[in-house]
Amino acid sequence: MNLIESRHVPTLADVRYLIAQVRDGQKVDGVLSDVVRVTHWGEEIRTKTVGQQRYVEAIRQNDIVFSIGPAGTGKTYLAVALAIDSLKKEKVKRIILTRPAVEAGEELGFLPGDIQAKVSPYLRPLYDAIYDMIPAAEFEKLLEHGRIEMAPLAFMRGRTLNSSFVILDEAQNTTSIQMKMFLTRLGFNSKAVITGDVTQVDLAEGMSGLLAVQDILDGIEGIAFVNLDKADVVRHPLVARIIDAYERKDRRKNGPNSRTNPA
């Protein structure tokens, strides 16, 4: 009934998913009926799983949110949708999108072009999400006026980010020092969302700041951790099966009690 009242015609898959979640004792309020944002061509962006709904509610209710989970769970996409929504409703003055440029070791000066050209390859997934939310011409105008800013993580050092919606993507590739630096940039009337997949760390073992941060910040009011898993994957159905296959391989390799993802 909630889906129908939200002008969404449920599919058979939707009904089966909701029944399964209710049987497991999950709270399904808002799932598939919560419209997070509408794309510029009119498609409604809705949370599609219990985990995604929990993630969206965490962002709405907290100033710092960590989202940890595998590819395809909507970590970045939903964060960008909420950021655009906040900017459009004048809740913040700007959106700041950042990623660690691990492959270049944060040494971007050797790449050709201006700073935008240098960092574009690292920020492509963020661009893809934004182009769904607003037309390209409007995006370019917002970039030109500083309402949307895209920069590598190294460029956050020494700044205070007021009235901003800040998204740190691929956070599994930050060191603990970089994570602390980023978190302490947050200024007044700002919100930060940190996303990452701890099974995709490109740093040396033991260096990921995302792996350590939950133990450090656990229990602090205003900070939330949301773990997503393969049940929250909303890409092609094969993606969830691929993730499951890799998890089984890791369990065989590391022993029956190993866990490759805190989700």
N, C-alpha and C positions, 0 to 999 in steps of 0.2 A: 504493500500500500504506500509506503514511503517513496518507493521508486516511481510509482505511477503518479503520485502527487507532485513529484519533482519533474514531471513531463518526460520521464525516461521509460521506454518500453523495455521491460526486462527480457533478455534472451533466455533460452533454455539453460545455457551455461551459467548465466547469472543466478538463476533460481537454484540450480544444483550447488553452486558455490555457497550461497547464503544458507541453504539447508545444512550443508556439511559443517559450516562454521557454527551455526546454532547448536547442532548436535555435539560439537566439541566444547560448548559452553562459552563461545566467543560473543562479545558484544558487537553487533553489526550495525548499530545506529550510524547513519551517515554514509555507509559503504554504498557506492554506486549512485547515491542520491545527493551527495555534497558536491556542488559545482564550484570548483576552485577558481577557475578562470575560463573565459571563452576565447578561442583562437580568433585571429582577425578575419577568418573566413566563416566564423559562426559555429564551429564545433565546440561543444562543452567538454571541458577537462574535468573529469570526476575521479575521485579515489576509487580504485577498483578492488582493493583488498582490505582486510582488517588492519594489516600492518601499515598500509598507506594512509588509512584514515587516522590511525594512531599518530603517525608521523606528521600529518597536516595539523592535527589538533595540538601536538607538541610545539610546533612552530608558532601557532597562534597564541599559545599560552606562556611561552618562555622566550627569553632574550637570546639564549645560546642553545642550539640544538645540534647534537651529533647524530647523523644517520649512517649506520654501518650495515652493509649488505652487498650481495653480488650484483653483477650487471643486470640491467633490465628491470630493477625493482622501482624505478621512478625517483630515485634519490635526488638527482640533479634536476630533472624535468619539473617535478612538483615544487622544488625550492625556487626555481626560476619563475614558475607561474605565480607563486605567492609573492615573490619580489616585485614582479610587474604589477600585480594587483595593488600592492602597497604603494608603489610609485604613482599609479593612476589615481588612487584615492587620496593622494597627498599625505599619506601616513609617514613617508620618508621623503627626503629631498633627492636622494640618488641611490643607485644600485652599484655595488662594487663586486666584480666577479674576478676571482683569482685562482690560480693553480700553481703548484710547484713545477718548475721546468726541469725535471730530473734529468732527462736525456742530455740536456745542454749544461748540466751542472750549475744552473742559474747564470752561466756565462753567455749571455745573449748578444754581446757586442760583436761577435764574429759573424752573426747572421746578417744578410743584406736587408736594406730597407729601414724605415723608421720603427719605433717601438711597437706600433700596431702590427706591422708586417712581421716583426720578429716573434711576437707572442701568439699570432693567429693560429699556427698549427697546434699549440697546446690548449687553446681555448675553443677549438672547433665544436666540441659537444655543447658548450654553453651558447655559442652562436646558433647552433641548430635549434635549441630550445627557444631562444628569443625570437627567431624568425617565425616560429609557430604562433607566438603571442601578439606580435606587432609587425606591420609591414616593414620591408627593408628600408624604405625612405624615412619612415619615422624613427627607426632604430639609428640610422646614420645621423639624423638630426639630434637625437638624444645623446649620442656619442660626442658630437661636435660641441654641444652645450654643457658637457660634463655631467649630465643626469645619469648616464650609464658609463661606467669606467671598467675597462678590462686590462688587467696587468698581472705579471708574474708575481709570485709570493714575495720575492726579494724586494719588490718595490713598496711593500707595506711597511717596512722598517722605519721607525721614527715618526709615524703619522698617528693622528687621533681622528677616528672616523665617527663623526657626529651625524645624527639624522640620516643614517645609512642602513640599507639592507645588504649585508655582506655575505657572499657565498664563497667558501673555500672548497673547491672540488678536488678530487683525487688526494685527499688528505692523508692517505696511507703512505704517501711518499714525502711527508714532512718529517723532519727530525723533531725530537722533543724541544730543542731550542727554538726551532721555527714555529712549532705549535704554540709555545708560550708567547713568542713575539706576536703572532697573529692574534691570539685571544686578548692580549693586553692592549690592542689597538682600539678596542670598542669604546665609543664615546657615548654621549647622552642621546636618548631616543633612537638607539640603534639596535639592530638584531643581526645575529650571525648564525649561519647554518653551515655546518661542516660535514661533508660527505666523503665516504671512502669505502673501499673494499679491502679488508685486511688479508684476503687471499691473493691480492695483486700488488704486493709490495715490491718495488724496484730498488729499494735500498739494501744495504748490507744487513744481515740478520741482526735483530735486536735494536735497530736504529729508528724504527717507525714511531713517531710521536703519537699517532692515532692508537697504537696498541697500548701505550702507557697511560693515556690521558684519562681513561675512565676510572682507574684506581686513584688517580690524583684528585679528580674533581667530583667523585661520587658523593652524592648527598647534599651538594650545594644548591640552595634554592634558586630557581631561575635558570638552571641548566638541566637539560633533558637528554637522555640517550635513547635512541630508538633503533633496535636491531631488526633488520629485515632479512628474509631468507628466500629460498627458492619458491615458496608458496606465494610470495609477493611479486614474482616475475610476471610482467605483463607484455613481454615481447612474444615472438613466435613460440608456440608450445615446445619446440625442440630445445629452446634455450634452457628451460627448467630441467629438461632431461640431461642436457650436456653438463649443467652444474652438478646435478645429482651423480652423474658418472664420474666426474672428477673428484667429488667428495668421497665416493666409494673407493677410488684408487688411493686417495690420501689415507683413508682409514686402513686399507690393507698394508700400505707402506709404513705407517707410523704406529699401528697397533689399534686394537678395538676401542680403546678409551680416548683416542686422540680427537681433537676438535680443530678444524681449520678455520672456523668462522664463529665468533661469539654469538652470532644470530642463531 
